[in-house]
Amino acid sequence: MGKNKDKRKHDQVEVATSDGPPPKMKTKAYEAEMERLQGELVALQEWVKSSGAKVVIVFEGRDTAGKGGTIKRITERVSPRVFRIAALPAPSPREQTQMYIQRYISHFPAAGEVVIFDRSWYNRAGVEPVMGFCTKQESEEFLRLVPLIEEQMVHSGIHLIKYWLEVSPEEQTKRLKSRISDPRKFWKLSGMDLKSYSRWFDYSRARDTMFARTDTEIAPWHVAVTDDKKRGRLNIITHLLSQLPYEPLPERDIKLPRRQAAGKYVEPERPMRMIPTPF
């Protein structure tokens, strides 16, 4: 990728975060639009099943940028048999001896499947070099090879869509403080999050290098600013739908059949172990 395109992509992130946020979206308007988009995701699902399409969606980004929440809204109204989430833990001792991308390849889709990676092989371009989990040489070798691997993915028939979620330093601080104080979010806060927080610009440099080396014509990066979570999710889902040639769901004229007569059936007494009903 040429220098001008590198600069354009780098500027896309910085300009998008410096324009000033629009007014916060009202929950009612957000839910109405989300309902419409989730209907479109069902249409996408039916196209994936009928066409035998193979789709890989990669989510990367800053800590607290909203990857998990976005993935949840994408998948909550579709079938888990079609949409699968791959959120891999740290590699096992055996996996550490394998080719780096090998454990990710085993999760790639078959025909009629969508696989969403909640973080991906791009760990080797971000968290691993920044936190010292791989050598500079290992990260460099990854950056050299991954465009070739992704090219083969696309040539094999996989629709590959890559998202980077960007959040401002101020919003990241706000969200991490919320995780500290809210017992419902405490599980989201790890020691790694705290270490990463102090290395904002190390991550910025790693991100810039990753864009420069892996933003290709065949597998480009798409950047979403997510300081406003509601707008960010809607923008991402809208963009995702625009990337795939699905058809709208056909209108269906379906009537429920008449239920059978009870005949001699008698409802039994309720079992003793009914749960309490305090509400």
C-alpha positions in Angstrom: 0.0 0.0 0.0 1.4 3.4 -1.0 2.3 6.2 1.3 -0.7 8.4 0.3 -3.1 5.6 1.2 -1.3 5.0 4.5 -1.6 8.7 5.4 -5.3 8.7 4.4 -6.1 5.8 6.6 -4.2 7.2 9.6 -5.9 10.6 9.2 -9.3 8.9 9.1 -8.9 7.8 12.7 -7.6 11.1 13.9 -10.0 13.4 12.1 -13.0 11.3 13.0 -12.2 11.6 16.8 -11.5 15.4 16.6 -14.7 16.7 15.0 -16.6 16.8 18.3 -19.4 14.4 19.2 -23.0 14.8 17.9 -25.8 15.0 20.5 -26.3 11.7 22.3 -28.8 9.5 20.6 -32.1 8.9 22.3 -32.7 5.3 23.5 -36.1 5.1 21.8 -34.7 6.1 18.4 -31.7 3.8 18.9 -33.8 0.8 19.7 -36.2 1.4 16.8 -33.3 1.6 14.3 -31.6 -1.4 15.9 -34.8 -3.4 15.5 -34.9 -2.6 11.8 -31.2 -3.5 11.3 -31.6 -6.7 13.2 -34.3 -7.6 10.8 -31.9 -7.0 8.0 -29.3 -9.2 9.8 -31.9 -12.0 9.7 -32.3 -11.5 6.0 -28.5 -11.6 5.7 -28.5 -14.9 7.7 -31.0 -16.4 5.3 -28.9 -15.4 2.3 -25.8 -16.9 3.9 -27.6 -20.2 4.5 -29.2 -20.4 1.0 -26.1 -19.2 -0.9 -23.5 -21.2 1.1 -21.6 -18.0 1.7 -18.6 -18.0 4.1 -18.2 -14.8 6.1 -15.4 -13.8 8.6 -15.8 -10.5 10.6 -12.8 -9.3 12.6 -13.3 -6.9 15.5 -10.2 -5.2 16.8 -9.7 -1.9 18.7 -8.9 -0.1 21.9 -9.8 -1.6 25.3 -13.4 -0.5 26.2 -14.1 0.5 22.5 -17.2 -1.6 22.5 -16.3 -4.7 20.6 -18.3 -7.1 22.9 -21.4 -4.9 22.9 -21.4 -4.5 19.2 -21.0 -8.2 18.6 -23.9 -8.9 21.1 -26.3 -6.7 19.2 -25.3 -8.3 15.9 -25.9 -11.8 17.2 -28.7 -11.5 19.6 -31.5 -12.0 17.0 -29.9 -14.5 14.7 -29.2 -18.2 14.9 -26.0 -19.3 16.7 -25.9 -22.2 14.2 -25.1 -19.6 11.5 -23.4 -16.8 13.5 -20.6 -18.1 15.6 -18.3 -16.0 17.9 -14.7 -16.9 18.2 -13.1 -15.3 21.3 -9.9 -17.3 21.8 -8.2 -17.5 25.2 -4.4 -17.3 25.6 -2.7 -20.1 23.6 -2.1 -23.4 25.4 1.4 -24.8 25.6 0.7 -27.0 22.6 -0.7 -24.1 20.6 2.4 -22.1 21.4 4.4 -24.6 19.4 2.2 -24.4 16.3 2.2 -22.0 13.4 0.9 -18.7 14.9 -2.3 -18.4 12.9 -3.1 -22.1 13.0 -5.4 -22.0 16.0 -7.4 -19.2 14.3 -7.8 -21.1 11.0 -9.5 -24.0 12.8 -12.4 -21.5 13.5 -12.9 -20.4 9.9 -16.4 -20.9 8.5 -17.7 -23.6 6.3 -20.4 -22.9 3.7 -23.4 -21.2 5.3 -21.6 -19.8 8.3 -20.6 -16.4 9.7 -17.7 -16.3 12.2 -17.1 -13.2 14.2 -13.7 -12.9 15.8 -13.7 -10.9 19.1 -10.1 -10.1 18.7 -8.1 -12.2 16.2 -4.8 -13.0 14.8 -4.1 -9.3 15.0 -3.1 -9.7 18.6 0.3 -10.2 17.1 0.2 -6.7 15.7 -1.1 -5.0 18.9 -1.2 -6.4 22.4 1.6 -9.0 22.0 4.4 -6.6 20.8 3.2 -3.8 23.1 3.1 -6.0 26.2 6.2 -8.0 25.3 4.4 -11.3 24.6 6.3 -11.7 21.3 9.5 -10.5 19.8 9.8 -7.6 17.4 11.0 -10.2 14.8 7.9 -12.3 15.3 5.6 -9.3 14.9 7.4 -8.2 11.8 7.1 -11.7 10.3 3.4 -11.7 11.1 2.9 -8.3 9.4 4.7 -9.6 6.3 2.7 -12.8 6.0 -0.8 -11.8 7.0 -1.7 -9.9 3.8 -0.8 -13.1 1.9 -2.9 -15.2 4.2 -5.9 -12.9 3.9 -5.6 -12.8 0.2 -5.8 -16.6 0.2 -8.9 -16.4 2.5 -10.6 -14.2 0.0 -9.6 -16.2 -3.0 -11.0 -19.3 -1.3 -14.4 -17.6 -1.2 -14.4 -16.1 2.3 -16.0 -12.6 2.7 -13.5 -11.0 5.0 -14.5 -7.8 6.8 -12.2 -6.1 9.3 -13.3 -3.5 11.8 -11.2 -1.3 14.1 -13.1 0.4 16.9 -11.5 3.6 18.1 -12.3 5.4 21.4 -10.9 8.7 22.7 -8.5 8.7 25.7 -11.1 10.6 27.8 -13.9 8.1 27.0 -11.7 5.1 27.7 -10.8 6.6 31.1 -14.5 7.1 31.8 -15.4 3.5 30.9 -12.6 1.9 32.9 -13.6 3.9 36.0 -17.1 2.6 35.4 -15.8 -1.0 35.4 -14.0 -0.3 38.7 -17.1 1.1 40.5 -19.9 -1.0 39.0 -20.1 -4.6 40.3 -21.9 -5.6 37.1 -18.9 -4.7 35.1 -16.1 -5.8 37.4 -15.5 -9.0 35.5 -14.6 -6.9 32.5 -11.6 -5.4 34.2 -8.4 -7.3 34.1 -4.8 -6.6 35.2 -4.0 -6.5 31.5 -6.5 -3.6 31.0 -4.7 -1.6 33.6 -1.3 -2.2 32.1 -2.6 -1.4 28.6 -4.2 1.8 29.8 -0.8 3.3 30.6 0.6 2.6 27.1 -1.9 4.6 25.0 0.7 5.8 22.5 2.5 2.5 22.2 -0.8 1.1 21.1 -1.3 4.1 18.8 2.0 3.4 17.1 1.2 -0.3 16.8 -2.2 0.5 15.3 -0.6 2.8 12.8 1.9 0.2 11.7 -0.8 -2.4 11.4 -2.9 -0.2 9.2 0.1 0.6 7.0 1.0 -3.0 6.5 -2.3 -4.8 6.4 -4.9 -2.4 5.0 -5.0 -3.8 1.5 -7.4 -3.5 -1.4 -8.5 -7.1 -1.0 -8.9 -6.9 2.8 -9.2 -3.3 3.9 -9.7 -2.0 7.5 -12.9 -0.1 8.4 -12.6 2.3 11.3 -15.5 3.1 13.5 -15.5 5.8 16.2 -17.4 4.5 19.2 -17.3 7.3 21.9 -21.1 7.2 21.4 -21.8 3.5 21.7 -25.3 3.7 20.3 -24.2 5.5 17.1 -21.1 3.3 16.8 -23.2 0.1 16.8 -25.7 1.3 14.3 -22.9 2.6 12.0 -21.1 -0.7 12.1 -24.1 -2.9 11.5 -25.3 -0.6 8.7 -21.8 -0.8 7.1 -21.6 -4.6 7.6 -24.9 -5.0 5.7 -23.6 -2.9 2.9 -20.7 -5.2 2.4 -22.6 -8.3 1.5 -25.1 -8.9 -1.4 -28.0 -10.4 0.5 -31.6 -10.0 -0.5 -34.5 -8.7 1.6 -36.7 -11.2 3.3 -39.8 -12.1 1.1 -43.2 -11.3 2.5 -44.9 -14.3 4.0 -48.6 -15.0 4.3 -48.6 -17.5 7.1 -51.6 -18.5 9.2 -51.5 -20.5 12.4 -53.2 -23.9 12.0 -56.2 -24.7 14.2 -55.2 -26.6 17.4 -56.5 -30.1 18.0 -59.4 -30.6 20.4 -58.5 -31.6 24.0 -60.4 -34.9 23.8 -60.0 -36.8 27.0 -56.8 -34.9 28.1 -57.0 -33.4 31.6 -54.4 -30.9 32.9 -52.6 -32.5 35.9 -52.2 -30.8 39.2 -49.2 -28.5 39.3 -45.9 -30.1 40.4 -44.6 -29.3 43.9 -41.4 -27.7 42.6 -42.9 -24.7 40.9 -40.5 -21.8 41.3 -41.5 -19.0 43.6 -43.4 -16.1 42.0 -42.4 -12.9 43.9 -43.2 -10.7 40.9 
